[in-house]
Every structure is written in C-alpha cells, then in structure tokens.
Amino acid sequence: MFGFFTKNKTPKVATATYADQIQQVTDPVFQDRTDAPFRLKKNEEYIGSQSATLCLYKNDGRIGGHGITARVKIMKGVYYRVGTGRMAMGKSWQADQHGTLHFTTDRIVFDGDNKNFSVRWDKVIGFGFNGHEDGCQIKVDRETGADWVFILDQQLPVEQMATVVMVEENRI
C-alpha cells in the first residue's frame, strides 16, 4: 500500500572511501628529486605538493560574558563594574594564510603567502579526512601556543597520500 513498506531489491554496492583506498596501498611512491620546488636535504625524498590553508586558533572578535554583575555610573561614559561575571574573547579556528604544502620524507614545508614554515614529522599529531571528496586536515603540535591545522584544498592522489601516511607512521 502506497509503497511505504516495499523492499528495495537493488543490492547495495560497497564504495571504498578515500581513507580505505589509502590503506590498500602498500608501496611508497616518490617523485623525482628534480621536481621538488626547493632544495632537498641529503637523504630526503620528495613526495608531492598540494595547495593548502593554514588555520590558527585565534580570537574571533566576539566578546562573551556570564555571571551576576552590576555597574554603577560614575560619570558620562564611565562605569564601575562589580560582580562575579567573567568577560572573555571567543576563539575559533580561522584561516590565517594560503599557500602550498610540500611533503618530503623528513618534513612538511609550507610555502605561505606571508611566511614559510618547515615542520618535522614527529610534530605531526595526525590526519583527519573529511567525509566528502575534497579536503584533508593535518594537525601539527606547536610546543608553545595553540596547534596548527593545515587544510588541503584538494586531496592528494591516493598513492602520494598513502606515502605521506607511511612516512608519518614511520613505516618507511
């Protein structure tokens, strides 16, 4: 009746996600040393490059407050505040600069609009793959201050990303 309770007779097809495809790759893939856009160190291999955005955890301009407070007017435009309230600036992940993220066997090099950064692999906390086709997040531990997050604008080819994951997990 009305088709509400009819069974779907088409078989479900298992689709492999980007992360599943990465796990299936077993051999690392390196680019030619002459293709690297910068000078490599002695035993360093070039994996690939991708455009990316550096995001920082910064104040976003919002001011929030809570608690019981009272204010007493002293003169025009000047108030005395008393109470248990707390004022705080809201923070969020904000895009700081755009650039190109280069992957090698020893480090990640970010060639940004304003500054360039080089990060060793032992500072990488982990990867986050979005559910949709584009994008990958790479979180980097900074010992001072908030962590950095690099968001790739597009995904690397599966073989290159698998090599990046192998290097990060010390399998190469």
Secondary structure, 3 states (H helix, E strand, C coil): CCCCCCCCCCCCCCCCCHHHHHHHCCCCCCCCHHHCCCCCCCCCCEEEEEEEEEEEEEEEEEEEEECCEEEEEEECCEEEEEECCEEEEEEEEEEEEEEEEEEECCEEEEEECCCEEEEEHHHEEEEEECCCCCCEEEEECCCCCCCEEEEECCCCCHHHHHHHHHHHCCCC
